[in-house]
């Protein structure tokens, strides 16, 4: 074999090795994590905002708020374009992982994981694309995701959960204040651990079905589907609105 052929073969092998080691060709994501502990009381409203990623909030029976923000992106430059901000003071606290204004790049993900006292007070929880998960919160919460779902378990207090495109699922809801669940294009599921003693339940689906373990009075013949039920003194109010999607209301115990 000639020297020129050997040199060409070696060059091709070197190019192949470089290609295999490249993060883009191998599909390797750039990742970093930021952790913080917030010295705030449970009565300080906490706001959470992200562009693309997941927001997860878990309530626990201990003081203090811990925050972990994880960023994923194809390149280091794209990773640092997701701006992280953790702010406290003047009676409020906020955590955010946001892309530059107007950007909604699905390849750049900034996810927020927060552990809070179960009675933590919240401002807004806002996400453009991804999943919001809420567990064991007793101080009420308002959450909105434009493209994605909301998964919630064991919530109490004033609850407002909304999606643009995606499902809303709230299980083991404790009815201590009003509940408002809305989806423009998606299904809504509401589950109680047992049948509420006092409630006014209103459910409206513009072009979907309404199913309920509770004895709602249903209007299903023509046009939008509507269901209502009054239990006990008729409050708190549970309001469910869906434009394109179905509604399911359940109770684990009659």
N, C-alpha and C positions, 0 to 999 in steps of 0.2 A: 504494500500500500504506500502511495507517495506521501511526502510530507504535507503537500497542499490538502490532500484528502483528510489526513489526520487533523490538520488545523481546522478545516471546515467542520469536521465531526465534533471536535472539542468545543467550537463556538456554538454549534447547535445545542449541545448538551448544557452549556452554560446558560444560554437563553431560556431553555426549558426549566432549569433550576430557578432562575430569577422569576420566571412567570409563575411557577408553583408557589414560590415564597411571597408573592405579591398579595397584600390583603384583599385587593379588589378581585383578583382572579380566583382566590381561594374562598371568597365569600366571608372573610373574617371581619367582624364588626369591631369598631373601636368602642370601648366601654370605660366609664368611670363612675365612681360612687362618692356621694357627699353625705355625711351624717352629722346631725346637730341635735342638741337637746335644748328645748325652749323653756325658760324659767317663767312660765305664765300660769295664771290661775285658770281654773275651769270656767270662770265667768268671763274670761277675755275672748271675744269672738275671734275665731280662727278661719281665715280664708285660704282656699287651696285652688290653684289654677295651673293648667298645663295645656299645651297645644295638641301633641300627639303622644300617646302612651297610656298608662293606667294610673288611676288614683285609687289607693286602697287605704281605708280608715278603719282601725280596729279599736274598740273601746275596752278598757280594762279597769279593774278595781284598785288603782294606785295612782298617785299624783304624778305630774310631769308629762311633758309631750316630747316624744322622740320622733325625729324625721330622718328618712333616708331617701335621697334622690339618686336615681340611676339613669344615666344617659347612654344611648346607643346611636351610632351613626357610622356610615361607611368610611369616612376619613376623619383625621384629627381636626381639620378645619370645620367640617360640618358638625362635629361633636361640640366644639366650643361655641358654635353659633346658637346652641340652646342655652339661653341665659337662665342661670339659677339665681334666685333671690330668696332670702330668708330674713324677714323683718319683724321686729317687735317694738312696742312703744306706743304711747298716746292711746292706751285703751284698746289696742287691736294687735293682731299678729297675722302674718301672711307668709305663705310658701308658694313659690311658683317655679315652673320649668317651661319657658316659653321660647318659641322660635321668633325670629324677627317679624315685625308687624307685617301681616298679610301672607306670611309663609305657613303652609300646612303640609309639609313634606312628610309622607308616611315613612320614609327611610330614616328620619331623625326622630328618635323617641326619647322623651323625658318623662319618666314615671316617678310617682311620689308614693311612698309608704309612710303612714303616720300611725303611731300608737298614742292614744289619748285617754284621759280619765273618762269613764263611761258617761258622765254628766257634762262633758265639754260642750260649751256653746260655740256655734259655728256662724260665720258669715256665709259667703257663697262657696260652693264647690263646683268648679267649672272646668269642662274639658271639651276640646273640639272633636277629637277622634280617639276612641279607645273604650275602656271599660272603667266605670266607677263602681267600687265595691265598698259597702258600708256594713259594719257588723257591731252589734252590741252598743248602740248609742242611745242615751236616754234624754239628752238635752235638746232634741229636735235638730233637723238638718234640712237644708235646701240645696239640691244638686241638679245640674243640667249638663247633658252631653249632646252634642250636635249629631255626630256620627258614631254610634256605638250603643252599648247597653248599660243599664244600671242594675246591679245585683245587691240587694239589701236584705239583711237578716236581723231580727230582734231590735227594732227601732221603736222609740217612744218620743213623746213631745210633738211639737208641730213639725210635720213632714211634708216636703214638697219635692217630688222627683219628676223630672221631665227629660224626654229625648226628642230629637228631631227625626232621625232615622235609627231605629233600634228599639229593643224591648225594655220594659221596666218590670222588674220582679222584686216584690217585697213580701218576705215570709216572716211568720211569727211577729206580726205587727201588734204592738200594745197600744190600744186606742185611749190615750190620755189627752189628746188634743186633735186638732183637725189634720186630715190627711188629704193631700192633693196629688194625684198621679196623672201624668199626661204623656201622650205619644202622638206625634203626627203620623209617622209611618212605622208601626210596630205594635206588638201585643203588650198588654198590661196584665200582670198576675198579682193578685193581692191575697195573702193568706193570714188568717188569724189562728192563734193557738186554740181558741174556743170562741163560741158565738158571743159577740159583744152584748152586754146587758143594755147599754144606752148608746144609740147611734142614729144618725140619719145618713143613709147610703144612697148616692146618686151615681148612676153609670150611664154613659152615652157613647155609642160607637156609630159613626156616620155610615160605614158600610161593612161592618164586621158582625160577629156574633157575641152574645153575652151569655155566659154560663155562671151559675152560682149555686153553692151549697146552701146559702141562706135564701129564705123565701121571698125573693124580690118580686114585685109586681112588674111584669115585662110588657113592653110594647114592641112587637117584632113583625107585625103584619106588613106595613109599608114604610118606606123611607128609613130614616135613622132608627137604630135600635136604642131603646131607653129602658132603664130599670131603676126602681126605687124601693126603699124599705125604711120604715121608722121602727126603732126599737126603744122601749123605755121612754125616757124624757126627750128623745129625738136629737141628742147632741152627745159628742162632737160630730161634725159633719165629715163624711168621707166622699170625696168627689173624684170621679174617674172619667177622663175624656180621651177618646181615640178617634182620629180621623180615618186612617186606613189600618185596620187591625182588629183583633179580638180582645175581649175582656173576660178574665176568669177570676172569680172570687171564691175562696175556699175557707174551710174551717176544719181543723183536725179533730175537734170534739164538737158535738152538736150543742 
